Amino acid sequence: MGTKIVIAFFTMSIILSGVFGYRVTVKADNDKYYYSFYNTNSSGNTAAKTKTTNKKVYIHQVSGPATKYTVQGSISGSTWNNRSSQRLIYSETRVRVLNTVHENNEHRARLHIVSTGYAPIYTTGYWDPDPS
């Protein structure tokens, strides 16, 4: 009888402690555009989105190793200019990045993503060029 109680206690401890790796990430209102970046690439870009305000760009990295981000802006979509400093963002982190896309009369924004090291896993998250 005592052994069953001990086994039940340890089983519940394992389940409640998250040893199985199950994690719930709550999607916020600003989690507008999903991105996925494979870290064996040295760099990549999100899809371009329309930017109509001078608000800070919202980035929510959900998973993956720490990754560097720069906000880029463009008028036509053919030439891209860095419009923020490069930011190192960690998994499970939400940040707002100061940028000058709107101030330079550019109407398209994207994130330029740089890997911090070779890792055969994905960095995923959400971003919004004009968060509420």
C-alpha positions as CSV (number, residue, x, y, z in Angstrom):
1,M,0.0,0.0,0.0
2,G,2.8,2.5,0.9
3,T,4.7,1.7,-2.2
4,K,1.7,2.5,-4.4
5,I,1.3,5.9,-2.7
6,V,5.0,6.7,-3.2
7,I,4.8,5.7,-6.9
8,A,1.6,7.8,-7.4
9,F,3.3,10.7,-5.7
10,F,6.4,10.5,-8.0
11,T,4.2,10.0,-11.1
12,M,2.2,13.2,-10.3
13,S,5.4,15.1,-9.5
14,I,6.8,14.2,-12.9
15,I,3.6,15.2,-14.7
16,L,3.2,18.4,-12.9
17,S,6.9,19.4,-13.2
18,G,6.8,19.4,-17.0
19,V,9.5,16.8,-17.5
20,F,7.7,15.7,-20.6
21,G,8.4,19.0,-22.3
22,Y,4.8,20.1,-22.7
23,R,4.5,23.9,-22.7
24,V,1.7,26.2,-23.4
25,T,2.4,29.5,-25.1
26,V,-0.5,32.0,-24.9
27,K,-0.9,33.9,-28.2
28,A,-1.1,37.6,-27.5
29,D,-3.2,40.2,-29.4
30,N,0.0,41.5,-31.1
31,D,1.0,38.0,-32.3
32,K,-0.1,38.9,-35.9
33,Y,2.3,37.4,-38.4
34,Y,4.0,34.0,-37.8
35,Y,7.6,33.4,-38.9
36,S,9.9,30.3,-38.9
37,F,13.6,30.4,-39.4
38,Y,15.8,27.3,-39.7
39,N,19.1,28.0,-37.8
40,T,21.4,26.2,-40.2
41,N,21.0,29.2,-42.4
42,S,23.2,32.2,-41.5
43,S,20.4,34.7,-42.1
44,G,16.9,35.1,-43.5
45,N,14.0,37.5,-43.7
46,T,10.3,37.4,-42.8
47,A,7.7,38.3,-45.4
48,A,7.3,42.0,-46.0
49,K,4.2,43.7,-44.4
50,T,2.7,47.1,-44.7
51,K,3.8,49.6,-42.0
52,T,1.6,52.7,-41.6
53,T,2.6,54.2,-38.2
54,N,5.8,55.1,-36.3
55,K,5.1,52.6,-33.6
56,K,7.8,50.2,-32.4
57,V,7.8,46.8,-34.1
58,Y,6.6,44.0,-31.9
59,I,8.5,40.7,-31.9
60,H,7.6,37.6,-29.9
61,Q,10.1,34.7,-30.2
62,V,8.3,31.6,-29.1
63,S,11.0,28.9,-29.6
64,G,14.6,28.3,-30.7
65,P,18.0,29.6,-29.6
66,A,18.7,33.3,-29.1
67,T,18.5,35.1,-32.5
68,K,19.5,38.5,-33.8
69,Y,16.8,40.7,-35.4
70,T,17.0,44.0,-37.4
71,V,13.9,45.8,-38.6
72,Q,14.3,46.7,-42.3
73,G,12.2,49.1,-44.4
74,S,11.6,49.6,-48.1
75,I,9.6,51.8,-50.4
76,S,9.4,49.5,-53.4
77,G,10.3,46.1,-51.9
78,S,13.4,45.8,-54.0
79,T,15.9,47.7,-51.9
80,W,15.9,47.1,-48.1
81,N,17.5,49.4,-45.5
82,N,18.3,48.7,-41.9
83,R,16.0,50.9,-39.8
84,S,16.8,49.6,-36.3
85,S,19.8,48.5,-34.3
86,Q,20.3,44.7,-34.2
87,R,18.6,43.1,-31.2
88,L,19.4,39.8,-29.6
89,I,16.2,38.1,-28.5
90,Y,15.8,34.9,-26.5
91,S,13.1,32.3,-26.7
92,E,9.8,33.0,-24.8
93,T,10.5,36.8,-25.0
94,R,8.4,39.7,-26.2
95,V,10.0,42.9,-27.2
96,R,9.2,46.2,-29.0
97,V,11.9,47.5,-31.3
98,L,12.4,51.2,-32.0
99,N,12.7,51.7,-35.8
100,T,12.6,54.5,-38.4
101,V,10.7,52.8,-41.2
102,H,7.8,55.2,-41.2
103,E,10.0,58.3,-40.6
104,N,11.9,57.4,-43.8
105,N,8.7,57.3,-45.8
106,E,9.0,53.6,-46.3
107,H,5.7,51.6,-46.3
108,R,7.0,48.1,-46.2
109,A,8.7,46.4,-43.2
110,R,10.3,43.0,-42.5
111,L,12.6,41.4,-40.0
112,H,16.1,40.4,-41.0
113,I,17.1,37.4,-38.8
114,V,20.6,36.3,-38.1
115,S,21.5,33.0,-36.5
116,T,23.8,33.1,-33.5
117,G,25.2,29.7,-34.3
118,Y,24.6,26.5,-36.3
119,A,21.8,24.5,-34.9
120,P,19.5,22.2,-36.9
121,I,16.3,23.5,-35.2
122,Y,13.8,26.2,-36.0
123,T,13.3,29.6,-34.4
124,T,9.6,30.5,-34.5
125,G,7.5,33.4,-33.4
126,Y,5.2,36.2,-34.2
127,W,5.7,39.8,-35.2
128,D,3.6,42.9,-35.9
129,P,4.9,46.0,-37.7
130,D,2.1,48.2,-36.2
131,P,1.1,46.7,-32.9
132,S,-1.9,48.0,-31.0
